[in-house]
């Protein structure tokens, strides 16, 4: 990734914050810039994932390798999600953000998150009844299934399917070029998305819950610069500085959009061009991660469960905390990578340990701020997985395994 883009993004962040602080809610006037950027991102997600994954699978010509990739990826995601939610609980213990705060729930209504369909139903829903409907609705898991089916079939058919493979190969190159064009306006999109958010949230909203925001920020920093840095260095054999520098554009877009799925094209491009992750690995690991890997959201669930318990003067037992860890880790598989998805997981965790669901209203006012933080971690975790899995695959090739 070009250095100029990184500096443009930093400038966009600073300008957005200044615009929001100076103009307040009037900063909404730049929202159309952010909306345009989101539309362009959504415009390329489905065809990009389909084309690149078909090409990656077809060029692999080894179904066992796909199973190996899938196993490593899911194991990585579950492991880091469990670490993240445990870190959130520890942060809740240390910061005690819910103790002694003067925030009334009177007149407050808990946000109504859309219900998750659960792990089993999500697994069943991976198989599309109409693949073209999956493409039109942007259902990433179903698109992955469709692409895998086409790629494997191309491999099994052999020579007669070469024209189909060549079509998708050319289509993938076209989508990479379009993605590159969209990437040139990322700083404008970040500015258009971030300035209105800064303008909307005044200090009167943030101050009562500042400890919760600080606890979330501290936990995210540890997850990013300690957990991921160690994993990248130890298992990915890559300098953490190179990693964070390379993935910065994707992290910036994730922070602005609060959507792992919406950031996917930028994540794929950053992983391939800046981190050297192969197309085979990145086009498989990253779309899967955008749907099922929720490290930042898991961290948020652990922290906010402690926050709600502290607010209501309740102590969570070790078994209850263990339940939160288990529920939060597994629930991430059935939760979409879209804005506000964390509220779904938080509702499930609070219900599992019999905490008042009214507590969701406490964090509802600042959920957008927390969502930006957790999505940044989600996307960075996806990228970390792609680096580690790719390094593992390359090592396997070298050793002949």
N, C-alpha and C positions, 0 to 999 in steps of 0.2 A: 504494500500500500504506500502510495506516495506520501512523503513527509508533509507536503503542502496541504494535503487533505486533513491530516491530524491537526495542523495549526489552524486551518479554517474551522474545524469543529470546535476547537478550544475558543476561538474568537466568537463563534456562534453561541456557545454556552454563556460566555461573559456578556455578550450583547443582549441575549434573551433575559438574563437575570436583571440587568440594568433596566431594560425596557419594562419588565414586569413590575419592578420596584418603583420606578418613576411614574408609570402611567396607570398602574393598578388594573382594574377591570377593563379599562379602555384598551389594554393590550390585546383584547380579543379581536381587534381589527386585523391582526396578522394571522389569525387562525386559518383563513383559506390557504395560506402557503403550506401549513402543516397538513391540511386536508388533502391538498393536491399531491403532496409527497406520499401520504398514506395510500391514496388511490393508485398511484404509480407502482408502489410496492406490491399492493394486492393484485395489480394487473399482471405482474410477472411471476408471482409465487407458484401457482399451479402448473403452468407450462414448463417453468424452470425445473421444478422437482421431477415432473414426469420425464422430460427429455434427458436430463442428466442421469437420473437413476436407471432408466432403461439402458443407456449407453454403458454405465458402470457395470451393471449386472451382465449384459450381453458380452462385454469384453472380458469379464472374469472367467467365463466358461467353466466355472467350478461351483456347483450347488453347495458342496460341503463348506467352501470358504464363506458363503453367505451365512450359513448357519453359525459358523465360528464368529463372524463379524457381529451377528445379532446377539449371540451369547455374551461376548465381551462387552458390548455396548450396554446391554440391559444390566449386567452385573455392575459395571462402573456407575451407572445412573442410580441404582438402588443403594450402593455403598455410599456415594457422596450425599445422597438425599438424607440417609440416616445420620451421617456426620453433621449435616447442616441443621437438622431439626434438634439434635442433641445440643449443638452450639447455641441455638435459639433459646433453649431451656436454661442453659448455663448463663447466658446473657440476662435472661429474666431474673435469675437468682441474684446475680451480681448487682445489676442496676436497680432492681425492684421498682420498675416504672409505674406499677399500679398502686403503690403504697402512698397513702396520704395525699392523693390528688383531689382537687376540689372541682370535680366535674359532675354535674347533675344529669341523671338520665330522664328526668321529667320532661315530657314533650318530645323526647328523642325516640325515633323509631329505627329499629335495626334495618339496615339495607336488606333487600330480598334477593339473595344470590340465586341464580338458576341452579336447579338441583343437578348434581352429577349423576350419571347413569350407573356408576359403579364399575368395578374392575371387570367383572364377567361380561356385562353388557357391552362395555367398551371393546373387549376382545372380539365379541361377536360382530360388532359394528365395523371392525376392520375390513370385513368382506363387503364390498359394495354391491347392492342389488342393481345399480345402474352406474357404471363407471363414469359416464359423461355427466351425470348429476353430481358425482363426487368432484369432478373437475370444476363444474360451474359454481358449486358451493364452497370450494376450497377446503374440502375435508382431507387434511394432510395424510392421516393414517390410511384412508381408503385409496388415495392417490399412490401412496407407497406400495400398497398391495397390488394395485393395477400395474404399476411400473415393474414390480418384481415378477409378476406373471408374464408380462410381455418379454422382459429380458431373459427369463429362464426359457420361455418357449422359443425365442430366437436362437438360443444356444442349442436346444434340442433339435430344432428343425434343420439347422446347419446351413448349407450353401444356398438353398432356395430362399432363405430368410435374409440373405445379405442385403438386398435392396431396402428392406425395412430397417435394418440396422444402420445403413448408410443415411436413410432419411432422418432417423433420430439423432445420428451423429451430427449431421448438418444443422438440424433444428436446435440441438444443444448449443452449438457454436453461435447461432443467431441469438439465443436467449442470453448467453454470456455477454454478447455485444450490447444487447438492450440493457442488461443489468449494469454494465459499465457506464452507459449513458445516464441511467437513473442515479448512479453513484455520484455523478458530478454535481447534483443538486442536494446532496445529503445535508450540507451545512444550512442551506435555506430551509429545508424541511425541519431540521432540529430547532432552528430559531422559531419557526412558525408554530411548532408544537409546544415548546417549552415556555416561551414568553407569556402566553395566556394562563398557563398553570401557575407561574410565579405571581402573576397579577391577581389571580383568584384567591390565593391563600395568603391572607394577611397575618401579621404576628398574633392577632387576637385569637386566631384559630390554632396556631402552632404552639404558643407558649404553654397552655395548660398540659399539653401532652409532649413537651419537649424531651422529657426523659425517655419516653418510648421511642421517639425518633432517633435520639442519640444512641440508645441501646441497639436499635436496628442497624444504624450506620456502623457502629463498632463491630457488631457481629458480621455484617457484610464484608467489612474490610478484612477481618480475620479469615473469613471463608475464601476471599479472593487472594489476598497477598500472603497467607500462610498455608492454608490447605491446598489451594490450587497450585501455588508456587512450588510447594514441596512435591506434589504429584507430577507436575510438568517436568521438574528437574530430575526426579528419581525414575519415573517410568516413561516419560515422553522424551527424555534425553535432550531437552531444549532449554535454553536460557529463559528464565521467567521474564526478564526484561524484554527479550524479543517477542515472547508470547503476548504480554500485555500491550506492547506497542502495536503489534500486528492486529490484535483483535479490538483495539480501541474504537475504530469506526462502528463496529457492530454493537459494542457496549454503549456507545453514545446514542445510537438509534434506539436500542432497547430501553434506555433510560427515558428517552423522549416519548416513545410510543406506548410503553408498558405492555408490549406484545412480543412474545418470543416468536410466534408464527410470522408476525408482520416484519420481524427483523431478519427472517431466514435468508433472503437473497443476499443481504449484506454480509451475514455470517459465513455463508458458503464462499463468497468471493474473497473475503478476508482470510479465511482458513486456507484456501488454495493458493492465493497469490502472496500472502505475507508470511504464512506459517508453513508453507510447503506441504500441506496435507494433500494426498492424492485425491483425484476426482472420485475414484472408486469408494474410498473411505468417507470422504466429506459428504457426498451425495446420499450416502446411506445413514451415517451416524447423525448428521445434523438435522435432517427432517424428522427423524425419530425423536431426537432430543427436544425439538421444538414442541413436540406433542406430549411426551411422557416424562421429560426431565425437569423437575421443579425444585432445584436446590434452594434457590432464594425464597420460594414460596414455602417450602418445608421449614426453613429457618424462621420465617414470619409466623407460621402456625405455632411453633414451639414457644417463641417469645410472647406472642399475643395470648396464648393459653395461660401462661404464667401471669401476664398483665391482668387478664380478666379475673383470675383466681385471687390475686392480690387486691384488686379493687373491691371485691365482695368479701374480703377478709377470710378467704378459704386457703387451706394448705393442701397442696397436692401431694399424695403419698408417692412412694417410689413406683408402685405398680401403676398408678394413674399416669405418672410421667412416662413410664415405659409404654403405656397404651397410646399416649399422644405420639410418641416416636413411631410406633408401629402403624397407627392409623395414618399419620402424616406421610410416611414413606410410601405406603401402598396406595393411598388416595391420589398421589401425584400421577399415577398411571391412568386414572379415570378423570383427570381434570385437563381441560383444554388450555393451550398456551395463548390465552386472550386476556385483555384487561379485566381485572376484577375476579379472576379465577381463584385467587387466594382466599376470598370470602367463602367460597364453597368448601375448601379444605378446612378452614377455621371452624365453620359450622359443624362439620363432621367430627372434628376433634373435641369441640366443646360438648357436643351431645354424648360422645363416647365416655367422657369422664364426669358427666352430670354437672357441668358448669352452666350458669344462666346464659341463654342465647342472647338476652338483652345486652350482654357485654359487647356484642358486635357493634352496637350503636356507638360505643365509646371510640372505636377506631375508625368508624365510618367517615367521620369528618376529615381525617387525614389519610384515608386509605390510598388516595391517589399518590401521595408522597411516598408512602411505604411501597406501593406497587412499582413505582419507578426504580426504587432500590432493589427490590427482590427480582424484578425482571432482568436487571443488569447482571445479577448473579446467575440467574437461570441461563442466559445466553452465553456468558463466559464459561459456565460449567459445560455447556454443549461443546464449545470450542475445545476445552481441555480434554474432553472425552475423545474428540476426533484426533487430537494430537497423540494421545496415549495409545488409542487403538491402532492408529496408522503406524506408530513406532513399533508396536507389537507385531503387526503384520509384516513390516519390512524386516524385522529381526527373524521372523519365522522363515522368510524367503532366504535369508542369508545362511540360516542353519539347516535349510532343506526340509523344514517341517511344514 
